Amino acid sequence: MRKKQSWHLTQSGRAAIKAAQDTSGNIGQVASGGEKPGNEPEEAKLQNTSKQIVQTAILQAVKQVSQESQQKELKEECTVSQHLKEEELIKKHDKKK
């Protein structure tokens, strides 16, 4: 019996995405504010780098959420398994009485 997977960003996951977005915004501001006209290849390079930073941060956040979900699920499964073993021992003990 498998539970429906729910995805919730942890505080650190949200922070990673926000930091990446802030970084990408800063890169764009520096590029557009400090460049001379006609320097479009540099701006395109900075925009691509910015996109890669955001994508990397999002992938890391998703990976972290996935790992945390798996750990939580394993912990729950272990708890259920331990509970079932305890019930079996109680039943065996009750039968001996």
C-alpha positions, 0 to 999 in steps of 0.5 A: 500500500503506497501513499500518494507522493506529495511534494513540498519544498522545504525551507532550504529548497525555497531558499536555494531557488530564491537565491538562484533567482536573485543571482540571475536577476543581478547578473542581468542588471549588471549586464544591462547597466554596465555594457556598451551598445553592440556588446550583445554576445556578452549579454547573451552569454550572461543570460545563458549563464544566469539560466544555467544557475537557476536551472541548477538551483532548481534541480538541486532543490528538487533532488533535495525534496526527493531525498527528504521524501524518500527518507521520510517514507522509509522512516514511516515504513520502518515504523509500520514494520516495527509496529507489526512485529510488536503486534505479532510478539504480543499475540504470541505472548497472549496465546501462551497465557 
